[in-house]
Amino acid sequence: GIKANDRGVCPKNLRKITMSKNKTRAKEQTYFGPPGIKANDRGVCPKNLRKITMSKNKTRAKEQTYFGPPGIKANDRVFAMCHIYAGFNNTFIHVTDLSGSETIFKITGGMKVRSDRDESSPYAAMQAAKEVAERVKELGINALHIKIRATGGKMSKVAGPGAQAAIRALARSGLKIGRIEDSTPIPHDGTIRRSGRRGRRL
């Protein structure tokens, strides 16, 4: 790779010339950047290159992860059934399909707080309902029918404090609310309601 004019050069200088030429060739060949980067992207800082590749991977992952029913358009409403049992000890939120045979998601107020006395509080019900809304949206469901249940029977027929808070949180999260029904079991002649020491106060 030495030209005709280079023969009169000192051997030490010849060695330097050949070494510098080999280095430039090696630099041109060794590119270890990420794949799929264009020629204009080589001048970008390595941190920015990493951001570009990470953002591309994130968009691909978002496109692939859809677990909803097939053939659904953007404006279609996909309904599910939300069973809320609001007692005075805890609040249960159970999301099923419309037939009620398959469970989609289930959570309680006690799973969101530490102390036992806060399990039936409106705050615990609100936090549980927010998690339900997030999970349900991931599965492609955007509307809910709600069934509220109190303890019923010979006990209280009024729902606990967590029922209203749970419904409010579901509505604020962007889900459409369909029917709201009361499914509290009412006794038609059964065992006697327990009374206090001094009888039942009317």
C-alpha positions as CSV (number, residue, x, y, z in Angstrom):
1,G,0.0,0.0,0.0
2,I,3.1,2.3,-0.4
3,K,3.1,4.8,-3.3
4,A,6.1,5.3,-5.6
5,N,7.1,8.6,-3.9
6,D,7.2,6.9,-0.5
7,R,10.4,4.8,-1.3
8,G,12.8,7.6,-0.3
9,V,11.3,7.9,3.2
10,C,13.2,6.6,6.2
11,P,12.1,3.0,7.3
12,K,10.8,4.4,10.6
13,N,8.5,6.9,8.8
14,L,7.4,4.1,6.4
15,R,6.3,2.0,9.5
16,K,4.4,5.0,10.9
17,I,2.5,5.6,7.6
18,T,1.5,1.9,7.2
19,M,0.4,1.8,10.9
20,S,-1.8,4.9,10.5
21,K,-3.4,3.5,7.4
22,N,-4.2,0.2,9.1
23,K,-5.7,2.1,12.1
24,T,-8.1,4.1,9.8
25,R,-9.2,0.9,8.1
26,A,-9.9,-0.8,11.4
27,K,-11.9,2.3,12.6
28,E,-14.1,2.2,9.5
29,Q,-14.9,-1.5,10.0
30,T,-15.5,-1.7,13.8
31,Y,-19.0,-0.3,14.5
32,F,-20.6,-1.9,17.5
33,G,-23.7,0.3,17.8
34,P,-27.3,-1.0,18.2
35,P,-28.9,-2.6,15.1
36,G,-31.4,-0.6,13.1
37,I,-29.8,2.8,13.5
38,K,-29.5,5.0,10.4
39,A,-26.3,6.8,9.2
40,N,-27.6,10.1,10.6
41,D,-28.1,8.6,14.1
42,R,-24.3,7.8,14.6
43,G,-23.6,11.3,15.8
44,V,-26.1,11.0,18.7
45,C,-24.9,10.5,22.3
46,P,-25.0,6.8,23.5
47,K,-27.6,7.8,26.1
48,N,-29.9,9.1,23.5
49,L,-29.3,6.0,21.3
50,R,-30.4,3.9,24.3
51,K,-33.5,6.0,24.8
52,I,-34.4,5.6,21.1
53,T,-34.1,1.8,21.3
54,M,-36.0,1.6,24.6
55,S,-38.8,3.8,23.3
56,K,-39.1,1.6,20.2
57,N,-39.3,-1.6,22.3
58,K,-41.9,0.0,24.6
59,T,-44.2,0.9,21.6
60,R,-43.8,-2.7,20.3
61,A,-44.7,-4.1,23.7
62,K,-47.8,-1.8,24.0
63,E,-49.0,-2.9,20.6
64,Q,-48.8,-6.6,21.4
65,T,-50.3,-6.7,24.9
66,Y,-54.1,-6.6,24.3
67,F,-56.1,-9.2,26.1
68,G,-59.6,-8.0,25.2
69,P,-62.2,-9.8,23.1
70,P,-61.5,-9.9,19.3
71,G,-63.3,-7.8,16.7
72,I,-64.0,-4.9,19.1
73,K,-63.9,-1.3,17.6
74,A,-62.7,1.8,19.5
75,N,-66.3,3.1,20.2
76,D,-67.8,-0.2,21.3
77,R,-68.8,-0.8,24.9
78,V,-67.7,-4.1,26.5
79,F,-69.7,-4.8,29.6
80,A,-68.8,-6.9,32.7
81,M,-70.6,-7.5,36.0
82,C,-69.3,-6.0,39.2
83,H,-70.6,-7.6,42.4
84,I,-70.0,-5.3,45.5
85,Y,-70.6,-6.9,48.9
86,A,-70.4,-4.0,51.5
87,G,-70.7,-5.3,55.0
88,F,-69.6,-3.5,58.2
89,N,-66.4,-5.6,58.5
90,N,-65.1,-5.5,54.9
91,T,-65.9,-4.6,51.3
92,F,-65.6,-7.2,48.5
93,I,-65.4,-6.2,44.8
94,H,-65.8,-9.1,42.4
95,V,-65.8,-8.6,38.7
96,T,-67.2,-11.4,36.5
97,D,-68.5,-11.8,33.0
98,L,-72.2,-11.1,32.4
99,S,-73.3,-14.6,33.2
100,G,-71.4,-14.5,36.5
101,S,-69.7,-17.9,35.9
102,E,-66.2,-16.7,35.1
103,T,-64.1,-14.5,37.5
104,I,-62.2,-11.6,35.9
105,F,-60.8,-9.9,39.0
106,K,-61.4,-10.0,42.7
107,I,-60.2,-7.7,45.5
108,T,-61.2,-6.6,49.0
109,G,-60.8,-3.5,51.1
110,G,-58.7,-5.4,53.6
111,M,-56.0,-6.0,51.0
112,K,-55.4,-2.2,50.7
113,V,-55.1,-1.3,54.4
114,R,-53.1,-2.6,57.3
115,S,-55.4,-2.2,60.3
116,D,-58.4,-4.4,60.8
117,R,-60.8,-1.5,61.7
118,D,-60.2,0.2,58.3
119,E,-61.2,-2.8,56.2
120,S,-64.8,-1.5,55.7
121,S,-63.9,2.1,55.4
122,P,-64.7,4.2,52.3
123,Y,-60.9,4.8,51.7
124,A,-60.2,1.1,51.5
125,A,-63.1,0.6,49.1
126,M,-61.9,3.5,46.9
127,Q,-58.4,2.1,46.6
128,A,-59.7,-1.3,45.8
129,A,-62.1,0.1,43.1
130,K,-59.2,2.0,41.5
131,E,-57.2,-1.2,41.2
132,V,-60.2,-3.0,39.7
133,A,-60.6,-0.2,37.1
134,E,-56.9,-0.4,36.1
135,R,-57.1,-4.2,35.7
136,V,-60.4,-4.2,33.9
137,K,-59.2,-1.6,31.3
138,E,-56.1,-3.7,30.5
139,L,-58.5,-6.6,29.6
140,G,-60.5,-4.3,27.2
141,I,-63.6,-3.8,29.4
142,N,-64.8,-0.3,29.4
143,A,-68.3,-0.6,31.0
144,L,-69.7,-2.2,34.1
145,H,-73.1,-3.3,35.5
146,I,-73.1,-3.1,39.3
147,K,-74.8,-5.3,41.9
148,I,-74.7,-4.1,45.5
149,R,-75.2,-6.5,48.3
150,A,-75.5,-5.9,52.0
151,T,-75.3,-8.7,54.7
152,G,-79.1,-9.3,54.4
153,G,-81.0,-12.2,55.9
154,K,-81.9,-11.5,59.5
155,M,-78.9,-9.0,59.7
156,S,-78.6,-5.5,58.3
157,K,-80.3,-4.8,54.9
158,V,-78.4,-1.6,54.4
159,A,-75.1,-1.6,52.6
160,G,-71.9,-0.7,54.5
161,P,-69.9,2.5,54.1
162,G,-67.7,1.2,51.3
163,A,-70.5,0.7,48.7
164,Q,-70.9,4.4,47.7
165,A,-67.2,5.1,47.7
166,A,-66.5,2.1,45.5
167,I,-69.2,3.1,42.9
168,R,-67.9,6.7,42.9
169,A,-64.3,5.6,42.3
170,L,-65.3,3.3,39.4
171,A,-67.3,6.1,37.7
172,R,-64.4,8.6,38.1
173,S,-61.9,6.2,36.7
174,G,-63.5,6.5,33.2
175,L,-65.6,3.4,33.2
176,K,-69.2,3.6,31.9
177,I,-71.8,2.5,34.6
178,G,-74.8,0.6,33.3
179,R,-77.4,-0.9,35.7
180,I,-77.1,-0.5,39.5
181,E,-79.1,-3.2,41.3
182,D,-79.6,-4.2,44.9
183,S,-79.1,-7.9,45.3
184,T,-79.4,-8.0,49.2
185,P,-81.0,-11.3,50.2
186,I,-84.4,-10.7,51.9
187,P,-85.9,-13.4,54.1
188,H,-89.4,-14.5,53.4
189,D,-90.2,-16.0,56.9
190,G,-87.2,-17.5,58.6
191,T,-85.4,-17.5,61.9
192,I,-86.2,-14.9,64.4
193,R,-84.0,-11.8,64.5
194,R,-81.9,-11.7,67.6
195,S,-82.9,-9.1,70.2
196,G,-81.0,-7.4,73.0
197,R,-81.2,-7.9,76.7
198,R,-84.0,-5.5,77.0
199,G,-85.9,-6.6,73.9
200,R,-85.9,-5.1,70.4
201,R,-86.0,-1.3,70.3
202,L,-88.4,0.0,67.7
